[in-house]
């Protein structure tokens, strides 16, 4: 699934709003925007890591002369390392 970075703030806002509305987290109204920023930064960090692993997998496949069919396997190995 592709997660577009420009949508991350909106996604984080909606997640915090939903969690607060369903009383799954207790975040005071004055701290909601801070929680949204915190969540957005976690999502961005996840995306950065995912991009790094994808790049490493592509580089590894290229260096070893492997078929691109092996991308998933190489990526899985890099992610677990």
C-alpha positions as CSV (number, residue, x, y, z in Angstrom):
1,X,0.0,0.0,0.0
2,X,1.3,3.4,-0.9
3,X,1.1,6.0,1.8
4,X,1.4,9.5,0.4
5,X,3.4,11.8,2.7
6,X,1.2,14.8,2.0
7,X,-1.7,12.9,3.5
8,X,0.1,11.9,6.7
9,X,-1.0,15.0,8.8
10,X,-4.7,14.4,7.8
11,X,-4.4,10.7,8.6
12,X,-2.8,11.4,12.0
13,X,-5.5,14.0,12.7
14,X,-8.3,11.6,11.8
15,X,-6.7,8.8,13.9
16,X,-6.4,11.0,17.0
17,X,-10.0,12.3,16.5
18,X,-11.3,8.7,16.2
19,X,-9.3,7.4,19.2
20,X,-10.5,10.3,21.3
21,X,-14.2,10.0,20.2
22,X,-14.2,6.3,21.0
23,X,-12.5,6.9,24.4
24,X,-9.6,4.7,23.4
25,X,-7.1,7.3,24.5
26,X,-7.4,10.2,26.9
27,X,-5.9,13.3,25.3
28,X,-7.1,16.7,26.5
29,X,-8.3,19.0,23.7
30,X,-5.4,21.4,24.2
31,X,-2.9,18.5,23.6
32,X,-4.7,17.0,20.6
33,X,-2.6,18.9,18.0
34,X,0.6,17.8,19.8
35,X,-0.6,14.2,19.7
36,X,-1.3,14.6,16.0
37,X,2.2,15.9,15.4
38,X,3.7,13.0,17.4
39,X,1.7,10.4,15.5
40,X,2.6,12.0,12.2
41,X,6.3,11.9,13.1
42,X,6.0,8.2,13.9
43,X,4.3,7.5,10.5
44,X,6.9,9.5,8.7
45,X,9.7,7.6,10.5
46,X,8.0,4.3,9.4
47,X,7.8,5.5,5.8
48,X,11.5,6.6,5.8
49,X,12.5,3.1,7.1
50,X,10.4,1.4,4.5
51,X,12.0,3.5,1.7
52,X,15.5,2.6,3.0
53,X,14.7,-1.1,3.1
54,X,13.2,-0.9,-0.4
55,X,16.3,0.9,-1.7
56,X,18.6,-1.6,0.0
57,X,16.7,-4.5,-1.5
58,X,16.9,-3.0,-5.0
59,X,20.6,-2.4,-4.6
60,X,21.2,-5.9,-3.3
61,X,19.3,-7.4,-6.2
62,X,21.2,-5.4,-8.7
63,X,24.6,-6.2,-7.1
64,X,23.9,-9.9,-7.0
65,X,22.3,-10.0,-10.5
66,X,19.2,-11.5,-9.1
67,X,15.8,-11.4,-10.8
68,X,13.4,-8.8,-9.6
69,X,11.1,-11.7,-8.6
70,X,13.3,-12.1,-5.6
71,X,12.6,-8.5,-4.3
72,X,10.1,-9.7,-1.7
73,X,12.4,-12.3,-0.3
74,X,15.4,-9.9,-0.2
75,X,13.3,-7.2,1.4
76,X,12.0,-9.6,4.0
77,X,15.6,-10.6,4.9
78,X,16.7,-7.0,5.2
79,X,13.7,-6.0,7.3
80,X,14.3,-8.8,9.8
81,X,18.0,-8.0,10.1
